[in-house]
C-alpha cells in the first residue's frame, strides 16, 4: 500500500520539522535501539549532520539478542556510523529490585554512559527517540533523559507514533511498521526482582513465540507461570498450536503456560499505576 497524496504531504511537513529540530545541534550521539523511533532519528540525523553523528546501541542482558542483531543490520543497511555500548544497570540494586520507576535507573545508566561518550568524542548532544505520544505514557526513564539534557527531536517536532511511521515509510525504512519492542525487563511485574536467569527465560520463551509465527507477542513472567499475550486476532491460532506452545515454554523453564484471553496490549503490567 502506498501513501496517499495528503499522507505524503503530511509526512513531508513532519520530516521538515524533524530536520529543523536536529539541525539546531552541531553534532549528536543518537540513542539507537533499532526501533522505528530511534531509527528515524538516526537516519535523519545522518542526512542532516553527516559524519557529525554517531548511532549508539546500548547492550545489556535486558536487550534480546535478536534486537541487537537487528539494530546492527539496520545501521549497516542505512550506512550509519554505529557502535555498541555496554551498560551495567544490572549492577544497580535499585534497578534489579524492579520498582515502578525501574526504567529511571536503566536510563540513568544509559544517559550517563552516552553523555560520557559524547563528551569524550566531541559530540555536542545526545538525541533519543522519545516521541510526542510518549508524553501520555508511563515513562519514568524520561526523567533521567531530562537530568542529562538529552534532546528529543521527535517530541520537539510534535511527531507522534503515526506520524513517525508515515515518515519512516516515506523514507523507505524497513522498520516503519516494526512493533514496539521494549526491553525484556518490561515483561516482569513490578516488585519481582530482575535477574539474569529470568531475562534469559523470557527471551527463550519469546523465541518460541516468534518461531511459531507470533511476531507481536509477549511472555509475561509470573514466577513459574508464563502468561502469553498474542494479538486478539491470533488467539485461535495460538490455541491451534497449544501443544507446541506448552512444550516450548516448558523447555524454556516455565512449569505452567497460560494464554491471556484479553490479547496482546502494550504496557499491560502498568495497569493500576494511575
N, C-alpha and C positions, 0 to 999 in steps of 0.2 A: 504494500500500500504506500502510495506517495503522498506527500503533504499537499494540501490544497493551496491555492494562491494566497488566501488570507493567513493560513498557518505559516507559510514561508515568510510572509511579511512580518508577522509577529515574532517568529524565530530570529529574523534578521535584526529587528529592533532590539530584542533581548541580547543578542550577540554584541551589538554595538555598545550597549550599556556595560556589558561584562568586559569588553575590551577596554573601555574607558576606566573602569574600576581597577583593572590590572595595570594599565599604563601609568597610573599615579605613582607606581613604585619603580625605582631604578633597577631592581633585581629582586629575585624571590626564590625561596625554597618552598616547594609545594608538597604538603602532606598528601601522599598519593596511595590510596588503598586499592585502586583498580575498579572501584565502583563508578557509576556514571557521573556522580557529582564531582569527585576529585579528578576523574579522567577529563572531564570538560574543562575544569580549571587549569589542569596541567597542559592540555592541548592549546588552549587559548593563550596561556602564559608563554608557551613555546613560540606561538605565532607572533605575539607582541614583543616579547623580551629576547627571543633567540637564545643564545648561549649564556644569557644572564639569568637563566632559571635552571633549577635542578629539582626533579621529582624524586621524592624520598619515600620509600615504603618501610614502615616500622614492622619489625619481625619479633614475635614473642610466641609462647605456647598457645595464646588465645587466637592466633591467626591460623586458620585452617590451611594446610599445605597447598591445597588446590587454589586457594585465593592468592597465595604467594606466587605460585606459578603463573596464574592469570595476570597478575599485576606486571610481572616481568614480560609476559607475552605482549600485553597491550603497549607497554612502554617501547618495546622493540618495534612493534608494528608502526607506531607513530613517530619513531625516531627520536624519542625524548631522551635527554640526559637523565640518567636514572641510577639510583643506588639503593641498597638496603641498609637499614639501621637497626641494630639490636636494641630493644628496650627491656627494662627489668622490673616492670610493675609487679611481677610475681614475687619479688623480694620484699615487697612492702606489705606488712601485715594488715594495714588499713585497706588495701585492695583485696587481699585474699579472704578477708573476713566477709566480703561481699555485702556491704551496706547498700542502702538505696542510692547513695551517691558514689557507688563503686567507680563509675566512669570518670568521675573527677580525678581520682588518684591515678587512673590509667593515663588520662590526658595531661596531668601534671608531669608525669614521666616523659610522655611523648613531646610535649612542647618545650620542656627543659632541654631534652636532647636535640630537638630541631633548632632551638634557639642557639644552643652552643655550636652546632654545625654551621648555622648561618653566620654567626659572628666569626668563627674561625676561618670560614671560606670566603668571607667578604660579601655575603648576600644581605640585602637591606631589610628584608621582611620575610615572615613565614605566612603563607596563604593556606587556607583549609577549604573543605568542600561543604561547609555549613550553608544550607540554602534558606530561602525566606520562609518556607513551610516549617522548617525545623524549630522555629521560634515557638510553635504551638505544642511541641512535643516535650517529653521529659528528657532533657539534655544537660545533666549536671556537668558533663565534660566541657561545655562551652564556657563555664566559669573559669576553668583553667586556661582556655584559649584567651579570654579577655585579660587574665592576670599576666599572661606572657605577651600581650599586644599582638597576637596573631590576627590576621585580617581575613574577612570572609567576603570575597568579591561577589559570590552568588547572591548572598543576602543583601549586600550593598546595592546590587543591580536589581533587587526586588524580583529575583527569579525563584519561583517555587519548583516543585518536582516536575510538574507537567511541562513547564517552560524549559527546564533543564533537558528533559528527554527530547523535546522538539528540536532544540538547538543541536544537541548531540546527534540526533538523527540527520539533521540538515548537513552536518559536517562529516557524516559518514562514520561516526564512531560505532563500532560493532556492539558496544555495551550500552547503547542508548536505551534498550529495554531490559537491561540486566536487573533481576530482582534485588532488593536491598539485602545485604549480607553482613550484618553486624558481627562482632567478634563472638567466639564460642562461649565466652563467659555469660553472654546475654541469654543463654539457654538455661541458666542455673537460677533458681528462685533466690531472691534476696535473703540473706541470713545463712544460706548454705555455703560453706567455705568453697572457694575456688582452688582446686588442686590440679596438678599436672595429670594425675590419673583420670580425674573427671573430665578434663578437657579432651584428653585422648579418647575416652569412651564416647563422648558426644560426637567427636569427629568421625570415629569409626562407624557410629550409628547413621550419621548423615551421609556417609559414603554409600551405605546400604540403600538409603532412600534414593540417592541420585542414580545408583546403578540399576534401580528398578524403574527409573523414568520419572521420578518425582523431583523436578528441578527446583520448585519453590516449596520447600518443606522444612520443618524443624523437628529436632529431637529435644524436647523439654525434659530436663533431668530432674527427676524426683526420687533421689536415692536409688533404690533397686528397680524403680519403675521408669520406663521411657514413655513419655506421653507424646505421641506423634501428631503433629499438625500438618495436614496436607490441604491444599485448596479444596473448598467445599465441593466443587465440581468433580474432584478426583477421589472423593470418599468411596464411591462404588468401586473404582479401580483398586483402591487400597484394600478393600475387603476381598476382592478377587485374588489379590496377591498376599492374603493374610498369612499363609504358611511361610512364604519366603521372607516376609517382614519379620515374623516372630523368630524364625531361625537366624536371620541376620542380626537382629538386635540382641538376641541371646548370645550369639557368638561375639558381639561387641562388649558383652559383660553385664547386660541387664537381665534380671530374673523375670520381670513382667513387662508386657508390652501393651499399652493402651492407645486406642485411636480416639482422638478428640473429635466429637461429632460437630463441634462448632466450626471446625476447619481452621486453616492457617490464617493468622492475623498478626501483623507486626506488633511488638510490644505487649504481648498477652500477659507477660509477667509483671507489667506495670499497673495492672488493674488494681484499683483501690488506693493508689498513691495520692490521689487528689490533685 
